[in-house]
Amino acid sequence: MASAGEIKIRIGSIRQTKKVTDAMYMISSVKMRRAKREVESTRPYFRALKEQIGELFLYIPETDNRYFRLPLPEGQIHRRRGILLVTSDKGLAGAYNQTAIKEAEAYMRRHPETFLFIVGECGRQYFLSKKIPYETGFTYSAAFPTVWEARKICTDLLEYYDGGRLDEIDIIYTDYHNGRPSECKRNCLLPLEQSRFFSPDRHEDPQNREFYPDPNTLLNGIIPSYLTGFIYSCLVDSYCSEQEARMTAMNTAGKNAEDVLKKLQMQYNSLRQAAITREMVEITSGAKALRRKRTAEQREGSTQ
């Protein structure tokens, strides 16, 4: 059994660790609130873009734009696939990274020749350790996502798609739900579905509309901005989910530390009580021995 001194040292160590977990909980809370404020400030712009695309389809119900899914010849499927995986740069976030990584691995088992694009150092280190190939030039960080970074990611992905190297690109991210558990999702980035922009509240204007230069060129200009907004939203959702997962992990670690401290404090108090009792017994025994000695000396003196 550990001595009282050893238990006291361990109590001090756990208290210091608990201070760190409490600080990480507060930092993650601040980061999550900041990310939510930033995405709320940009959401109206990208929502308006989506509405404009939906309004455009009221007047051009059919399109052969390359960014939209077109019927493939019978028996033909998309073979050149890409997946954008969003992970974190740091650990200590519970099962946040593993859930997204498992979803990506399951997708790649179904489609072995998939191009893998990874956001976040944890995902890159995992697939590097497993010797699974991924796009090494795609080195974006998951910390503090911005619209500018989302635009760069979108540009890189469009180079693969427009160049014919990929026929389909999906994104795996963690969807954030305020007050509910986050959920790992896989959504298709490209090609898009027209139904994605359908709004039951919109009605076609009976007046004719003229497009300049033409609807296809308009879509080519609008879709990259829409995809940028969608990627940015996914990055922020994942970032908020990461912070929430880290808050949960740190909160659990703090509670576990409190439980361990209570047990150690009880052990320490028991050892201290036993030591005090032992010292009192020794003092009492010594006092009794001294009294017996004095009594014996007094008896010897009286007999003489």
WOBELVEN-V379346 format. One line per field, one symbol per residue. ss: DSSP state (H for helix, E for strand, - for the rest). Layout:
BEGIN
ss->???
END
This chain:
BEGIN
ss->---HHHHHHHHHHHHHHHHHHHHHHHHHHHHHHHHHHHHHHHHHHHHHHHHHHHHH-----------E------------EEEEEE---------HHHHHHHHHHHHHHH----EEEEE-HHHHHHHHH----------E------HHHHHHHHHHHHHHHH-----EEEEEEEEEE--EEEEEEEEEEE-E-HHHH-----------------HHHHHHHHHHHHHHHHHHHHHHHHHHHHHHHHHHHHHHHHHHHHHHHHHHHHHHHHHHHHHHHHHHHHHHHHHHHHHHHHHHHHHHHHH-
END
